[in-house]
Amino acid sequence: MEAGGGVGVGAGPNYNPRTVEEVFKDFKGRRAGLIKALTNDVEDFYRQCDPEKENLCLYGFPSEQWEVNLPAEEVPPELPEPALGINFARDGMQEKDWLSLVAVHSDAWLLSVAFYFGARFGFDKADRKRLFNMINEFPTIFEIVSGSVKKQSKTTLVFVKQRDSQVKYSRIAQPKDDDEGLDDDEEDDDEHGDTLCGACGDNYAADEFWICCDICEKWFHGKCVKITPARAEHIKQYKCPSCSNKRARS
């Protein structure tokens, strides 16, 4: 395993976000990679964090990729480093608690990287405030991993009638009808606006297909968990990748 650190995969050798918008884009990419490691790719992440190995760190990259690797050899490092030795605690605590701990440290690392760029390129008070407010619109990785973000109402069950008159259902976020009134639109936005995808962390959008895990009750974009509306019609009980992996290891 090569030493980690540096700017990271997909960033390029001279990658330096200089504006608030560029730093925020960098933040979102790294955040998406870390969320992927701790949710959809959790089985692979768990396997790579072998306690028998040396001190390991979890890196997220602007390209929305993630990597478990050794810390940077360069001192001081080019960027702030993530928490060191995340692998040592893996077998000494419950998996959910361990993942939540990694998530907390990942949140702290994301903020440190974002404001490192801000300090390096001279963001003033207004720029720093704007950057923080943009970041604060997103739930933390900890909130996503621990499931503490607001769950979508279960009243959005869509029943799919089959040709043989039997009724099957999937937990699908219901899109708006074009002829709904303004009041209905606002009510729908109020109900679902805070719903967040358990994989990517983005907000609910009425024109997107969503599906709910029957085990952890988190909602996901269909595209994030590779489930289409047609496939969802034939799923009696949907288990997200994280819950499926947990059952496989138990």
Disulfide bonds with the S-S distance in Angstrom:
none
